[in-house]
Amino acid sequence: MSPESSGAVTTQRPDKPTGPTSRQGRKQIAGFFTPEMSFSMHTLARRQGKSLQALMAEAFSDVLQKYGERPVGE
């Protein structure tokens, strides 16, 4: 018996976004790196007073520029 035919009410609301508002309108980019790379990036982020995400956005922007693409914001 389906929830619709049993009279059960669904609790999901497709019109309401899920997750933190800081992630709304953003897409995740993930990769696997060595523990040394992870440690170095986290250490640099702390020393610079930036988030890891901000450093990664800066690095991606540099790569886009290197290959002649227009950099985009964070």
A tleap script that builds the chain and sets N, CA, C and O, in Angstrom:
source leaprc.protein.ff14SB
mol = sequence {
  NMET SER PRO GLU SER SER GLY ALA VAL THR
  THR GLN ARG PRO ASP LYS PRO THR GLY PRO
  THR SER ARG GLN GLY ARG LYS GLN ILE ALA
  GLY PHE PHE THR PRO GLU MET SER PHE SER
  MET HIE THR LEU ALA ARG ARG GLN GLY LYS
  SER LEU GLN ALA LEU MET ALA GLU ALA PHE
  SER ASP VAL LEU GLN LYS TYR GLY GLU ARG
  PRO VAL GLY CGLU
}
set mol.1.N position { 0.842 -1.168 0.000 }
set mol.1.CA position { 0.000 0.000 0.000 }
set mol.1.C position { 0.893 1.238 0.000 }
set mol.1.O position { 1.823 1.325 0.801 }
set mol.2.N position { 0.626 2.187 -0.878 }
set mol.2.CA position { 1.443 3.390 -0.949 }
set mol.2.C position { 0.995 4.391 0.108 }
set mol.2.O position { -0.135 4.312 0.589 }
set mol.3.N position { 1.874 5.346 0.482 }
set mol.3.CA position { 1.496 6.361 1.476 }
set mol.3.C position { 0.274 7.157 1.044 }
set mol.3.O position { -0.533 7.568 1.878 }
set mol.4.N position { 0.135 7.379 -0.280 }
set mol.4.CA position { -0.997 8.169 -0.755 }
set mol.4.C position { -2.312 7.430 -0.519 }
set mol.4.O position { -3.305 8.032 -0.110 }
set mol.5.N position { -2.311 6.125 -0.779 }
set mol.5.CA position { -3.551 5.360 -0.639 }
set mol.5.C position { -3.861 5.027 0.815 }
set mol.5.O position { -5.009 4.732 1.148 }
set mol.6.N position { -2.852 5.071 1.688 }
set mol.6.CA position { -3.100 4.746 3.094 }
set mol.6.C position { -3.523 5.965 3.899 }
set mol.6.O position { -3.890 5.849 5.068 }
set mol.7.N position { -3.470 7.134 3.270 }
set mol.7.CA position { -3.836 8.350 3.982 }
set mol.7.C position { -2.689 8.940 4.771 }
set mol.7.O position { -2.882 9.930 5.478 }
set mol.8.N position { -1.486 8.359 4.674 }
set mol.8.CA position { -0.326 8.877 5.395 }
set mol.8.C position { 0.101 10.207 4.797 }
set mol.8.O position { -0.016 10.426 3.591 }
set mol.9.N position { 0.586 11.072 5.635 }
set mol.9.CA position { 1.055 12.380 5.192 }
set mol.9.C position { 2.573 12.334 5.056 }
set mol.9.O position { 3.275 11.904 5.972 }
set mol.10.N position { 3.075 12.782 3.902 }
set mol.10.CA position { 4.527 12.831 3.726 }
set mol.10.C position { 5.061 14.088 4.394 }
set mol.10.O position { 4.397 15.124 4.408 }
set mol.11.N position { 6.268 13.988 4.948 }
set mol.11.CA position { 6.845 15.120 5.659 }
set mol.11.C position { 7.838 15.906 4.819 }
set mol.11.O position { 8.285 16.975 5.237 }
set mol.12.N position { 8.195 15.395 3.633 }
set mol.12.CA position { 9.130 16.114 2.778 }
set mol.12.C position { 8.416 17.274 2.109 }
set mol.12.O position { 7.268 17.154 1.680 }
set mol.13.N position { 9.118 18.408 2.027 }
set mol.13.CA position { 8.557 19.589 1.374 }
set mol.13.C position { 9.502 20.002 0.265 }
set mol.13.O position { 10.505 20.665 0.529 }
set mol.14.N position { 9.207 19.624 -0.979 }
set mol.14.CA position { 10.119 19.952 -2.082 }
set mol.14.C position { 10.283 21.450 -2.305 }
set mol.14.O position { 11.272 21.872 -2.905 }
set mol.15.N position { 9.330 22.270 -1.831 }
set mol.15.CA position { 9.437 23.714 -2.018 }
set mol.15.C position { 10.379 24.370 -1.015 }
set mol.15.O position { 10.753 25.529 -1.191 }
set mol.16.N position { 10.766 23.649 0.031 }
set mol.16.CA position { 11.642 24.189 1.064 }
set mol.16.C position { 13.055 23.648 0.872 }
set mol.16.O position { 13.246 22.433 0.921 }
set mol.17.N position { 14.077 24.526 0.648 }
set mol.17.CA position { 15.447 24.037 0.457 }
set mol.17.C position { 15.970 23.347 1.711 }
set mol.17.O position { 15.600 23.699 2.831 }
set mol.18.N position { 16.835 22.362 1.504 }
set mol.18.CA position { 17.432 21.651 2.629 }
set mol.18.C position { 18.897 22.036 2.750 }
set mol.18.O position { 19.498 22.510 1.786 }
set mol.19.N position { 19.465 21.838 3.915 }
set mol.19.CA position { 20.875 22.141 4.139 }
set mol.19.C position { 21.076 23.588 4.574 }
set mol.19.O position { 20.145 24.393 4.537 }
set mol.20.N position { 22.296 23.909 4.984 }
set mol.20.CA position { 22.601 25.265 5.444 }
set mol.20.C position { 22.421 26.294 4.330 }
set mol.20.O position { 22.669 26.007 3.159 }
set mol.21.N position { 21.993 27.478 4.703 }
set mol.21.CA position { 21.799 28.536 3.702 }
set mol.21.C position { 23.118 28.935 3.048 }
set mol.21.O position { 23.115 29.441 1.926 }
set mol.22.N position { 24.251 28.715 3.731 }
set mol.22.CA position { 25.553 29.055 3.142 }
set mol.22.C position { 25.876 28.161 1.947 }
set mol.22.O position { 26.780 28.473 1.171 }
set mol.23.N position { 25.156 27.064 1.790 }
set mol.23.CA position { 25.396 26.149 0.670 }
set mol.23.C position { 24.358 26.297 -0.437 }
set mol.23.O position { 24.470 25.651 -1.478 }
set mol.24.N position { 23.358 27.134 -0.226 }
set mol.24.CA position { 22.320 27.309 -1.224 }
set mol.24.C position { 22.913 27.890 -2.500 }
set mol.24.O position { 23.678 28.853 -2.452 }
set mol.25.N position { 22.565 27.311 -3.624 }
set mol.25.CA position { 23.052 27.797 -4.908 }
set mol.25.C position { 24.489 27.439 -5.215 }
set mol.25.O position { 25.079 28.003 -6.136 }
set mol.26.N position { 25.061 26.524 -4.474 }
set mol.26.CA position { 26.457 26.116 -4.675 }
set mol.26.C position { 26.523 24.638 -5.007 }
set mol.26.O position { 25.621 23.876 -4.658 }
set mol.27.N position { 27.582 24.235 -5.674 }
set mol.27.CA position { 27.825 22.838 -6.017 }
set mol.27.C position { 29.116 22.385 -5.355 }
set mol.27.O position { 30.080 23.145 -5.268 }
set mol.28.N position { 29.128 21.160 -4.894 }
set mol.28.CA position { 30.320 20.606 -4.256 }
set mol.28.C position { 31.297 20.101 -5.306 }
set mol.28.O position { 30.901 19.469 -6.286 }
set mol.29.N position { 32.576 20.385 -5.094 }
set mol.29.CA position { 33.661 19.831 -5.892 }
set mol.29.C position { 34.553 19.089 -4.906 }
set mol.29.O position { 35.030 19.671 -3.932 }
set mol.30.N position { 34.773 17.817 -5.157 }
set mol.30.CA position { 35.546 17.014 -4.212 }
set mol.30.C position { 36.710 16.324 -4.911 }
set mol.30.O position { 36.677 16.084 -6.118 }
set mol.31.N position { 37.720 16.017 -4.143 }
set mol.31.CA position { 38.872 15.290 -4.665 }
set mol.31.C position { 39.555 14.553 -3.530 }
set mol.31.O position { 39.307 14.824 -2.355 }
set mol.32.N position { 40.407 13.628 -3.892 }
set mol.32.CA position { 41.156 12.860 -2.903 }
set mol.32.C position { 42.624 13.233 -3.012 }
set mol.32.O position { 43.214 13.167 -4.091 }
set mol.33.N position { 43.210 13.626 -1.886 }
set mol.33.CA position { 44.589 14.092 -1.849 }
set mol.33.C position { 45.349 13.341 -0.767 }
set mol.33.O position { 44.753 12.700 0.099 }
set mol.34.N position { 46.665 13.429 -0.827 }
set mol.34.CA position { 47.488 12.772 0.183 }
set mol.34.C position { 47.273 13.446 1.540 }
set mol.34.O position { 46.856 14.602 1.605 }
set mol.35.N position { 47.557 12.721 2.611 }
set mol.35.CA position { 47.462 13.339 3.932 }
set mol.35.C position { 48.368 14.570 4.052 }
set mol.35.O position { 48.025 15.535 4.735 }
set mol.36.N position { 49.522 14.530 3.385 }
set mol.36.CA position { 50.448 15.671 3.451 }
set mol.36.C position { 49.834 16.911 2.789 }
set mol.36.O position { 49.960 18.020 3.308 }
set mol.37.N position { 49.169 16.719 1.642 }
set mol.37.CA position { 48.522 17.850 0.971 }
set mol.37.C position { 47.405 18.409 1.839 }
set mol.37.O position { 47.270 19.625 1.974 }
set mol.38.N position { 46.618 17.540 2.418 }
set mol.38.CA position { 45.528 17.963 3.293 }
set mol.38.C position { 46.064 18.769 4.477 }
set mol.38.O position { 45.550 19.842 4.793 }
set mol.39.N position { 47.092 18.246 5.120 }
set mol.39.CA position { 47.693 18.934 6.265 }
set mol.39.C position { 48.248 20.295 5.854 }
set mol.39.O position { 48.039 21.290 6.548 }
set mol.40.N position { 48.957 20.336 4.724 }
set mol.40.CA position { 49.548 21.597 4.255 }
set mol.40.C position { 48.481 22.639 3.955 }
set mol.40.O position { 48.637 23.807 4.311 }
set mol.41.N position { 47.405 22.229 3.305 }
set mol.41.CA position { 46.336 23.178 2.965 }
set mol.41.C position { 45.616 23.672 4.216 }
set mol.41.O position { 45.315 24.860 4.330 }
set mol.42.N position { 45.341 22.775 5.144 }
set mol.42.CA position { 44.688 23.204 6.386 }
set mol.42.C position { 45.598 24.133 7.198 }
set mol.42.O position { 45.135 25.116 7.776 }
set mol.43.N position { 46.889 23.814 7.234 }
set mol.43.CA position { 47.852 24.651 7.955 }
set mol.43.C position { 47.935 26.035 7.326 }
set mol.43.O position { 47.917 27.042 8.033 }
set mol.44.N position { 48.025 26.088 6.000 }
set mol.44.CA position { 48.086 27.365 5.300 }
set mol.44.C position { 46.823 28.176 5.547 }
set mol.44.O position { 46.895 29.384 5.769 }
set mol.45.N position { 45.683 27.531 5.511 }
set mol.45.CA position { 44.419 28.227 5.751 }
set mol.45.C position { 44.421 28.879 7.128 }
set mol.45.O position { 44.007 30.029 7.276 }
set mol.46.N position { 44.885 28.150 8.130 }
set mol.46.CA position { 44.944 28.718 9.489 }
set mol.46.C position { 45.909 29.886 9.564 }
set mol.46.O position { 45.601 30.914 10.167 }
set mol.47.N position { 47.089 29.733 8.946 }
set mol.47.CA position { 48.084 30.805 8.983 }
set mol.47.C position { 47.592 32.056 8.272 }
set mol.47.O position { 47.911 33.173 8.681 }
set mol.48.N position { 46.821 31.873 7.215 }
set mol.48.CA position { 46.316 33.006 6.445 }
set mol.48.C position { 45.003 33.560 7.007 }
set mol.48.O position { 44.526 34.602 6.558 }
set mol.49.N position { 44.431 32.875 7.975 }
set mol.49.CA position { 43.161 33.323 8.551 }
set mol.49.C position { 42.011 33.181 7.561 }
set mol.49.O position { 41.066 33.969 7.567 }
set mol.50.N position { 42.109 32.155 6.705 }
set mol.50.CA position { 41.082 31.916 5.695 }
set mol.50.C position { 40.511 30.518 5.880 }
set mol.50.O position { 41.083 29.686 6.584 }
set mol.51.N position { 39.393 30.279 5.248 }
set mol.51.CA position { 38.833 28.932 5.264 }
set mol.51.C position { 39.505 28.111 4.173 }
set mol.51.O position { 40.064 28.657 3.221 }
set mol.52.N position { 39.443 26.809 4.323 }
set mol.52.CA position { 39.969 25.923 3.295 }
set mol.52.C position { 39.224 26.166 1.988 }
set mol.52.O position { 39.826 26.147 0.914 }
set mol.53.N position { 37.929 26.391 2.075 }
set mol.53.CA position { 37.123 26.660 0.884 }
set mol.53.C position { 37.604 27.923 0.169 }
set mol.53.O position { 37.659 27.955 -1.061 }
set mol.54.N position { 37.950 28.954 0.922 }
set mol.54.CA position { 38.441 30.194 0.306 }
set mol.54.C position { 39.769 29.956 -0.411 }
set mol.54.O position { 39.984 30.470 -1.508 }
set mol.55.N position { 40.662 29.176 0.209 }
set mol.55.CA position { 41.936 28.859 -0.445 }
set mol.55.C position { 41.730 28.034 -1.705 }
set mol.55.O position { 42.400 28.257 -2.713 }
set mol.56.N position { 40.807 27.085 -1.650 }
set mol.56.CA position { 40.531 26.268 -2.826 }
set mol.56.C position { 39.934 27.115 -3.949 }
set mol.56.O position { 40.279 26.921 -5.114 }
set mol.57.N position { 39.051 28.042 -3.618 }
set mol.57.CA position { 38.475 28.927 -4.631 }
set mol.57.C position { 39.569 29.775 -5.269 }
set mol.57.O position { 39.566 29.992 -6.480 }
set mol.58.N position { 40.504 30.252 -4.450 }
set mol.58.CA position { 41.640 31.035 -4.965 }
set mol.58.C position { 42.494 30.190 -5.911 }
set mol.58.O position { 42.912 30.665 -6.967 }
set mol.59.N position { 42.747 28.947 -5.534 }
set mol.59.CA position { 43.548 28.052 -6.373 }
set mol.59.C position { 42.832 27.748 -7.688 }
set mol.59.O position { 43.456 27.757 -8.748 }
set mol.60.N position { 41.532 27.482 -7.627 }
set mol.60.CA position { 40.772 27.207 -8.848 }
set mol.60.C position { 40.756 28.431 -9.761 }
set mol.60.O position { 40.846 28.303 -10.982 }
set mol.61.N position { 40.644 29.601 -9.170 }
set mol.61.CA position { 40.666 30.835 -9.955 }
set mol.61.C position { 42.009 31.000 -10.664 }
set mol.61.O position { 42.057 31.388 -11.831 }
set mol.62.N position { 43.104 30.701 -9.948 }
set mol.62.CA position { 44.441 30.776 -10.548 }
set mol.62.C position { 44.578 29.795 -11.719 }
set mol.62.O position { 45.166 30.134 -12.746 }
set mol.63.N position { 44.042 28.591 -11.565 }
set mol.63.CA position { 44.114 27.591 -12.635 }
set mol.63.C position { 43.308 28.058 -13.844 }
set mol.63.O position { 43.760 27.928 -14.981 }
set mol.64.N position { 42.121 28.599 -13.600 }
set mol.64.CA position { 41.313 29.103 -14.717 }
set mol.64.C position { 42.066 30.184 -15.487 }
set mol.64.O position { 42.089 30.173 -16.718 }
set mol.65.N position { 42.682 31.118 -14.759 }
set mol.65.CA position { 43.466 32.176 -15.404 }
set mol.65.C position { 44.640 31.593 -16.179 }
set mol.65.O position { 44.916 32.023 -17.299 }
set mol.66.N position { 45.326 30.632 -15.603 }
set mol.66.CA position { 46.478 30.004 -16.246 }
set mol.66.C position { 46.112 29.436 -17.611 }
set mol.66.O position { 46.910 29.509 -18.546 }
set mol.67.N position { 44.926 28.876 -17.733 }
set mol.67.CA position { 44.496 28.252 -18.975 }
set mol.67.C position { 43.613 29.174 -19.826 }
set mol.67.O position { 42.906 28.715 -20.724 }
set mol.68.N position { 43.663 30.468 -19.535 }
set mol.68.CA position { 42.966 31.448 -20.356 }
set mol.68.C position { 41.466 31.540 -20.155 }
set mol.68.O position { 40.751 32.092 -20.992 }
set mol.69.N position { 40.998 31.005 -19.055 }
set mol.69.CA position { 39.557 31.088 -18.747 }
set mol.69.C position { 39.314 32.269 -17.824 }
set mol.69.O position { 40.213 32.738 -17.126 }
set mol.70.N position { 38.098 32.727 -17.841 }
set mol.70.CA position { 37.729 33.844 -16.984 }
set mol.70.C position { 37.504 33.344 -15.562 }
set mol.70.O position { 36.680 32.453 -15.352 }
set mol.71.N position { 38.219 33.898 -14.579 }
set mol.71.CA position { 37.996 33.458 -13.196 }
set mol.71.C position { 36.616 33.880 -12.711 }
set mol.71.O position { 36.069 34.889 -13.156 }
set mol.72.N position { 36.072 33.110 -11.809 }
set mol.72.CA position { 34.758 33.396 -11.241 }
set mol.72.C position { 34.892 33.579 -9.740 }
set mol.72.O position { 35.913 33.208 -9.161 }
set mol.73.N position { 33.903 34.130 -9.121 }
set mol.73.CA position { 33.941 34.367 -7.681 }
set mol.73.C position { 33.829 33.082 -6.897 }
set mol.73.O position { 33.575 32.011 -7.449 }
set mol.74.N position { 34.023 33.208 -5.607 }
set mol.74.CA position { 33.963 32.072 -4.684 }
set mol.74.C position { 32.572 31.535 -4.681 }
set mol.74.O position { 32.285 30.570 -3.972 }
savepdb mol mol.pdb
quit
